[in-house]
Amino acid sequence: MRKILTQILCVCATAGLFTFVTGCQTNNPGSAQSAPAAVQTATPPAMAVQTPAAPAVTAVDGVIRIKAGSSEPFKDSSGNVWQAEQGFEGGDVAAHDSSLAIANTKDPGLFQSEHYSMDSFSCAAPNGKYMARLYFAETYDGITGPGQRVFSFNVQGHEFKDFDVLVKAGGPKRAYVETVPVEVTDGKFKITFTSNVENPQINAIELIPAALAAAVQAPAAAAAATPGVIRIKAGSSEPFKDSSGNVWLAEQGFDGGDVIERDASLEIANTKDAGLYRSEHYGMNSFSYSVPNGKYTAKLHFAETFEGITGPGQRVFSFNVQGHDFKDFDVYVKAGGSNKAYIETVPVEVTNGKFTITFTSNIENPEINAIELVPQS
């Protein structure tokens, strides 16, 4: 990969400084990509160029939003305005056609431009506690499988090692948001990036004061019919409303694996909500979601809908739900056959602000259709 000669130095004039610095999983082995991916290389100019300083970042109610790679501001589906590209040092930008479809988001336009191979980003931010949200989607055609773009980054001291956008999002052209609680103590919000394989990339950045984070974070609380309840429909690119009026969020929170959606005519026994079981995430390593500390009842929804599974023992996996082990789990056996719903209920306690499930394959891939987390009264 050629070294990047372009440097973009942007300084913001708001109350403090906001800074970034750089330095799919294929579940069936037979289908793994063996050819190396094409390299996404920033095009160097004939001579090093330093761009003029960027205009000040506009903070709305203290929230800073920047759309990487964009020459124009962007208004999202909630009416929030994202500032045009600014604050990056080094690297290059890429913009994709507005027709490019991005799953797992109501705002595909936010992911249709990017900054890649950057050295740093900086912008002023007043001292205080924030929720940082980093927006990613693998939209480069040269990346066709896991391990072809891997990088590391540090967000205000929080390390993210061997980050693979395609794996995190569950495939190409799928939105993924990494949320990190941070504290700014020197007027600068900082992220450092290091390339491992291919170039680092990012689509958008959001910095939300902690006091406002609950109102502008992922719409779990607003979407749920019951306050505090988290409902996620695995494998789905759209929210789902069940027969009781509860809204299940689209696919999110999975690490690794892939997704599939079945035909809307597929019948599922033992449930009033067959649609909840017509999509799934499979081959994943883990699922995690940020929630307040406390006691919950976790409900894991399963149905064996893969035509290749025709009897017991053909899909067996293990999983751990907040320290509760489930060994040699067979969805077909638990549900009493194929295309039948089964719910595993687990009382759990969250003590570190994150609900986590880890999965281990024994025979075939782990799979799950939906996850529900209900606070205990």
C-alpha positions as CSV (number, residue, x, y, z in Angstrom):
1,M,0.0,0.0,0.0
2,R,1.4,3.4,-1.0
3,K,2.0,5.9,1.8
4,I,-0.6,8.7,1.8
5,L,0.9,12.2,1.2
6,T,-2.2,14.2,1.6
7,Q,-2.8,15.8,5.0
8,I,-5.9,17.6,6.0
9,L,-5.6,19.7,9.1
10,C,-8.9,21.0,10.4
11,V,-9.2,23.2,13.5
12,C,-12.6,24.0,15.1
13,A,-13.5,27.1,16.9
14,T,-16.1,25.9,19.3
15,A,-15.7,25.8,23.1
16,G,-13.1,22.9,23.3
17,L,-11.2,20.5,20.5
18,F,-12.6,17.1,19.0
19,T,-9.7,14.7,17.7
20,F,-9.3,11.3,15.8
21,V,-5.8,9.9,15.0
22,T,-4.9,6.8,12.9
23,G,-1.7,5.4,12.9
24,C,-17.9,-11.4,7.1
25,Q,-17.6,-13.6,8.4
26,T,-18.2,-16.5,6.1
27,N,-19.8,-19.2,8.2
28,N,-19.5,-22.1,5.8
29,P,-15.8,-22.9,5.3
30,G,-16.3,-24.1,1.8
31,S,-17.5,-20.7,0.7
32,A,-14.6,-18.7,2.3
33,Q,-12.9,-16.1,0.2
34,S,-9.4,-17.1,-0.6
35,A,-8.3,-14.4,-3.0
36,P,-6.8,-11.2,-1.4
37,A,-9.0,-8.2,-1.5
38,A,-8.2,-5.2,-3.7
39,V,-6.5,-2.5,-1.7
40,Q,-8.3,0.8,-1.1
41,T,-5.5,3.3,-1.5
42,A,-5.8,7.0,-1.0
43,T,-4.6,8.8,-4.1
44,P,-1.5,11.0,-3.4
45,P,-1.3,14.3,-5.1
46,A,1.8,15.5,-6.9
47,M,2.8,17.4,-3.8
48,A,1.7,17.5,-0.1
49,V,-1.3,19.8,0.3
50,Q,-2.6,21.4,3.5
51,T,-6.2,22.4,3.2
52,P,-7.5,25.6,4.8
53,A,-8.9,25.3,8.3
54,A,-12.4,24.0,8.5
55,P,-15.3,26.2,9.8
56,A,-16.3,25.7,13.4
57,V,-18.4,22.7,14.1
58,T,-21.9,23.6,15.0
59,A,-23.1,22.0,18.2
60,V,-26.9,21.7,18.6
61,D,-27.8,21.4,22.3
62,G,-24.1,20.5,22.8
63,V,-24.3,17.6,20.3
64,I,-21.7,17.4,17.6
65,R,-22.5,15.5,14.4
66,I,-20.1,15.1,11.5
67,K,-20.7,13.2,8.2
68,A,-17.3,11.9,7.1
69,G,-16.5,12.3,3.4
70,S,-19.3,14.7,2.6
71,S,-19.0,18.1,1.1
72,E,-22.5,19.1,2.1
73,P,-24.4,19.0,5.4
74,F,-26.9,16.1,5.8
75,K,-30.3,16.1,7.5
76,D,-31.3,12.7,8.9
77,S,-34.8,11.1,9.3
78,S,-35.1,12.7,12.8
79,G,-34.3,16.2,11.5
80,N,-30.8,16.3,13.0
81,V,-28.3,18.1,10.8
82,W,-24.8,16.5,10.3
83,Q,-22.0,18.9,9.4
84,A,-20.0,18.3,6.3
85,E,-16.6,16.6,6.5
86,Q,-14.1,18.4,8.6
87,G,-11.4,17.9,11.3
88,F,-9.7,14.9,9.6
89,E,-5.9,14.8,9.1
90,G,-4.6,12.6,6.4
91,G,-6.3,10.0,4.3
92,D,-8.9,10.5,1.6
93,V,-12.6,10.5,1.1
94,A,-15.0,8.5,-1.0
95,A,-18.7,9.1,-1.8
96,H,-21.1,6.5,-3.1
97,D,-24.1,6.7,-5.3
98,S,-27.3,7.8,-3.5
99,S,-29.0,4.7,-4.6
100,L,-26.7,2.5,-2.6
101,A,-28.9,0.5,-0.1
102,I,-27.7,0.3,3.5
103,A,-29.4,-2.2,5.9
104,N,-30.1,-1.6,9.6
105,T,-30.7,2.1,9.3
106,K,-33.4,4.6,8.5
107,D,-30.6,6.9,7.1
108,P,-28.6,5.2,4.4
109,G,-27.4,8.5,3.2
110,L,-25.3,8.8,6.4
111,F,-23.3,5.8,5.3
112,Q,-22.9,6.7,1.6
113,S,-19.7,8.7,2.2
114,E,-16.6,8.0,4.3
115,H,-13.1,9.1,5.3
116,Y,-10.5,6.4,5.0
117,S,-6.8,5.9,5.9
118,M,-7.0,9.0,8.1
119,D,-4.3,10.0,10.5
120,S,-6.4,12.1,12.8
121,F,-9.6,14.0,13.4
122,S,-9.9,16.9,15.9
123,C,-12.5,19.3,17.1
124,A,-13.1,21.3,20.2
125,A,-15.4,20.0,22.9
126,P,-16.0,21.4,26.4
127,N,-14.8,19.3,29.3
128,G,-17.3,16.8,30.6
129,K,-18.9,13.4,30.1
130,Y,-20.2,12.3,26.7
131,M,-21.5,9.4,24.7
132,A,-19.4,9.0,21.6
133,R,-21.0,7.2,18.7
134,L,-18.9,6.0,15.7
135,Y,-20.8,5.0,12.5
136,F,-19.5,2.4,10.2
137,A,-20.6,0.4,7.1
138,E,-18.4,-1.6,4.7
139,T,-19.3,-0.2,1.3
140,Y,-16.0,-0.8,-0.6
141,D,-16.5,-3.4,-3.3
142,G,-12.9,-4.6,-2.7
143,I,-13.9,-6.0,0.7
144,T,-15.8,-9.3,0.2
145,G,-15.2,-11.2,3.4
146,P,-13.9,-11.1,7.0
147,G,-10.3,-10.2,7.7
148,Q,-9.9,-8.0,4.6
149,R,-10.2,-4.7,6.5
150,V,-9.0,-4.8,10.1
151,F,-7.9,-1.9,12.2
152,S,-7.6,-0.7,15.8
153,F,-8.6,2.5,17.4
154,N,-8.5,4.2,20.8
155,V,-11.4,6.4,21.9
156,Q,-10.4,8.6,24.9
157,G,-8.4,5.7,26.4
158,H,-10.9,3.0,25.4
159,E,-9.1,0.4,23.2
160,F,-10.8,-1.4,20.3
161,K,-8.4,-4.0,18.9
162,D,-8.7,-5.8,15.5
163,F,-11.9,-4.1,14.5
164,D,-13.5,-5.5,11.3
165,V,-16.5,-3.5,10.1
166,L,-17.8,-6.3,7.9
167,V,-17.8,-8.7,10.8
168,K,-19.3,-6.2,13.3
169,A,-22.1,-5.2,11.0
170,G,-22.8,-8.8,10.0
171,G,-22.0,-8.3,6.3
172,P,-21.3,-5.6,3.7
173,K,-23.5,-2.5,3.2
174,R,-25.0,-2.9,6.8
175,A,-24.9,-0.1,9.3
176,Y,-23.1,-0.6,12.6
177,V,-22.7,2.0,15.5
178,E,-20.1,1.7,18.1
179,T,-21.1,3.5,21.3
180,V,-18.5,4.5,23.9
181,P,-19.0,6.5,27.1
182,V,-16.1,9.0,27.4
183,E,-14.9,11.9,29.5
184,V,-13.1,15.0,28.1
185,T,-10.7,16.6,30.5
186,D,-8.5,18.8,28.3
187,G,-10.9,20.3,25.9
188,K,-10.2,17.6,23.3
189,F,-12.0,14.5,22.3
190,K,-9.5,12.1,20.8
191,I,-9.5,8.9,18.8
192,T,-6.4,7.2,17.4
193,F,-6.6,4.7,14.5
194,T,-4.0,2.1,13.5
195,S,-4.1,0.1,10.3
196,N,-3.7,-3.7,10.6
197,V,-5.0,-4.9,7.2
198,E,-6.2,-2.3,4.6
199,N,-7.2,1.2,5.7
200,P,-9.2,2.4,8.6
201,Q,-12.5,4.0,7.6
202,I,-15.5,5.7,9.2
203,N,-18.7,7.2,8.0
204,A,-19.9,9.5,10.7
205,I,-19.1,10.7,14.2
206,E,-21.5,11.9,16.9
207,L,-20.6,13.3,20.4
208,I,-23.5,13.6,22.8
209,P,-23.3,15.2,26.3
210,A,-24.1,12.6,28.8
211,A,-27.1,14.5,30.1
212,L,-28.7,14.3,26.7
213,A,-27.5,10.8,25.7
214,A,-30.6,9.1,26.9
215,A,-32.8,11.2,24.6
216,V,-30.7,10.9,21.5
217,Q,-29.2,7.4,21.8
218,A,-30.6,4.4,19.8
219,P,-34.4,4.5,20.0
220,A,-34.8,1.5,22.2
221,A,-36.7,3.2,25.0
222,A,-38.9,5.2,22.7
223,A,-39.7,2.3,20.4
224,A,-40.5,-0.2,23.1
225,A,-44.1,-0.5,24.3
226,T,-42.9,-1.1,27.9
227,P,-40.3,1.4,29.2
228,G,-36.9,-0.1,29.8
229,V,-37.6,-3.3,27.8
230,I,-35.1,-4.0,24.9
231,R,-36.5,-6.1,22.0
232,I,-34.3,-6.9,19.0
233,K,-35.4,-8.9,15.9
234,A,-32.2,-10.7,14.7
235,G,-31.5,-10.7,11.0
236,S,-34.2,-8.0,10.2
237,S,-33.4,-4.8,8.4
238,E,-36.7,-3.2,9.6
239,P,-38.4,-2.9,13.0
240,F,-41.2,-5.3,13.7
241,K,-44.5,-4.8,15.6
242,D,-45.8,-7.9,17.2
243,S,-49.4,-8.9,17.9
244,S,-49.3,-7.2,21.3
245,G,-48.2,-3.9,19.7
246,N,-44.6,-4.2,21.0
247,V,-42.0,-2.8,18.6
248,W,-38.9,-4.9,18.0
249,L,-35.8,-3.1,16.8
250,A,-34.0,-4.1,13.6
251,E,-30.9,-6.3,13.8
252,Q,-28.1,-4.8,15.9
253,G,-25.5,-5.8,18.6
254,F,-24.1,-8.9,17.0
255,D,-20.4,-9.7,16.5
256,G,-19.6,-11.9,13.5
257,G,-21.8,-14.2,11.6
258,D,-24.4,-13.5,8.9
259,V,-28.2,-13.0,8.6
260,I,-31.0,-14.5,6.6
261,E,-34.7,-13.6,6.1
262,R,-37.3,-16.3,5.2
263,D,-40.3,-16.0,3.0
264,A,-43.3,-14.1,4.6
265,S,-45.5,-17.2,4.0
266,L,-43.4,-19.5,6.2
267,E,-45.6,-20.8,9.0
268,I,-44.2,-21.0,12.5
269,A,-46.1,-23.1,15.2
270,N,-46.4,-22.3,18.9
271,T,-46.6,-18.5,18.4
272,K,-48.9,-15.7,17.5
273,D,-46.0,-13.8,15.9
274,A,-44.6,-16.0,13.1
275,G,-42.9,-13.0,11.6
276,L,-40.6,-12.7,14.6
277,Y,-39.0,-16.1,13.6
278,R,-38.7,-15.5,9.9
279,S,-35.3,-13.8,10.2
280,E,-32.2,-14.9,12.1
281,H,-28.6,-14.2,12.8
282,Y,-26.3,-17.3,12.6
283,G,-22.7,-18.1,13.0
284,M,-22.2,-15.2,15.4
285,N,-19.6,-15.0,18.2
286,S,-21.5,-12.8,20.6
287,F,-24.3,-10.3,21.2
288,S,-24.0,-7.3,23.4
289,Y,-26.2,-4.3,24.3
290,S,-25.7,-1.3,26.7
291,V,-28.3,-1.3,29.5
292,P,-28.5,0.2,33.0
293,N,-27.2,-2.1,35.7
294,G,-29.9,-4.2,37.4
295,K,-31.8,-7.4,37.3
296,Y,-33.6,-8.5,34.1
297,T,-35.4,-11.5,32.6
298,A,-33.7,-12.4,29.3
299,K,-35.9,-14.2,26.7
300,L,-34.1,-15.8,23.8
301,H,-36.3,-16.7,20.8
302,F,-35.5,-19.6,18.6
303,A,-37.0,-21.6,15.7
304,E,-35.3,-24.1,13.4
305,T,-36.2,-22.8,9.9
306,F,-33.2,-24.0,7.9
307,E,-34.3,-26.8,5.5
308,G,-30.9,-28.4,5.9
309,I,-31.8,-29.4,9.5
310,T,-34.2,-32.3,9.4
311,G,-33.7,-34.0,12.8
312,P,-32.0,-33.8,16.2
313,G,-28.3,-33.5,16.5
314,Q,-27.8,-31.6,13.2
315,R,-27.4,-28.2,14.8
316,V,-25.9,-28.2,18.3
317,F,-24.3,-25.2,20.0
318,S,-23.6,-23.7,23.4
319,F,-24.1,-20.2,24.7
320,N,-23.5,-18.2,27.9
321,V,-26.0,-15.5,29.0
322,Q,-24.4,-13.2,31.6
323,G,-22.6,-16.1,33.2
324,H,-25.4,-18.7,32.8
325,D,-24.1,-21.6,30.6
326,F,-26.3,-23.5,28.2
327,K,-24.4,-26.6,26.8
328,D,-25.2,-28.6,23.7
329,F,-28.3,-26.6,22.8
330,D,-30.4,-28.1,20.0
331,V,-33.1,-25.8,18.7
332,Y,-34.9,-28.6,16.9
333,V,-35.1,-30.7,20.0
334,K,-36.0,-27.9,22.3
335,A,-38.9,-26.8,20.1
336,G,-40.1,-30.3,19.2
337,G,-39.4,-30.1,15.5
338,S,-38.7,-27.6,12.7
339,N,-40.6,-24.4,12.2
340,K,-41.7,-24.3,15.8
341,A,-41.1,-21.4,18.2
342,Y,-39.2,-21.9,21.4
343,I,-38.3,-19.3,24.1
344,E,-35.4,-19.8,26.6
345,T,-36.0,-17.6,29.7
346,V,-33.0,-16.7,31.9
347,P,-32.9,-14.4,35.0
348,V,-29.8,-12.3,34.8
349,E,-28.1,-9.4,36.5
350,V,-26.1,-6.6,34.7
351,T,-23.4,-5.0,36.8
352,N,-21.1,-3.4,34.1
353,G,-23.6,-1.6,31.9
354,K,-23.6,-4.3,29.2
355,F,-25.8,-7.3,28.6
356,T,-23.8,-10.0,26.8
357,I,-24.4,-13.4,25.2
358,T,-21.5,-15.5,23.8
359,F,-22.0,-18.4,21.4
360,T,-19.9,-21.5,20.6
361,S,-20.5,-23.8,17.7
362,N,-20.5,-27.6,18.3
363,I,-22.2,-28.9,15.1
364,E,-23.3,-26.4,12.5
365,N,-23.7,-22.7,13.3
366,P,-25.4,-21.1,16.3
367,E,-28.6,-19.2,15.4
368,I,-31.1,-17.0,17.1
369,N,-34.3,-15.2,15.9
370,A,-34.9,-12.5,18.6
371,I,-33.7,-11.3,22.0
372,E,-35.8,-9.6,24.7
373,L,-34.6,-8.1,27.9
374,V,-37.2,-7.2,30.5
375,P,-36.3,-5.3,33.7
376,Q,-37.4,-7.2,36.9
377,S,-39.8,-5.2,39.1
